[in-house]
Amino acid sequence: MRGRTALPGYEKLPVDEELATSPLGKSLMSIKGLPLAIGRAFGVHPNTPKDRLAMLRDAFAKAIKDPELLAEAKRARIDFSYISGEQVQKDFNALFNQSPETLREMGKYIKAEG
């Protein structure tokens, strides 16, 4: 079993939420796995103009493919992979738009303290 983002050599293992047997179980496993799938996302202010957002996303996508950056990361033993801004947004939306039943059940495992 693996999370949504597979490590090299583990791509053929099933995603954990695929093994759940009920819709509630799938939702709970999704909540568990989404933060790891999103990773360390970069963000900008919600009112950032769309043209600038597109420019930043394009520059980031190109930087992630830069041979010098990849070589430096390999030397430093830093693994990373590119996840598109659209996918990160989709995952955040899925994480924050859960059914009341899922939220109640998840509340048994996660306690927010203020």
Long-range contacts (C-beta under 8 A, 24 or more apart in sequence): 3-33, 3-36, 3-37, 4-33, 4-34, 4-36, 4-37, 5-36, 5-37, 5-39, 5-81, 5-83, 7-79, 24-101, 24-102, 24-105, 27-98, 27-99, 27-102, 28-102, 28-105, 28-106, 30-94, 30-95, 31-95, 31-98, 31-102, 31-106, 34-91, 34-92, 34-94, 34-95, 35-95, 37-83, 37-91, 38-83, 38-88, 38-91, 38-92, 38-95, 39-83, 41-83, 41-88, 41-92, 53-85, 57-84, 57-85, 60-85
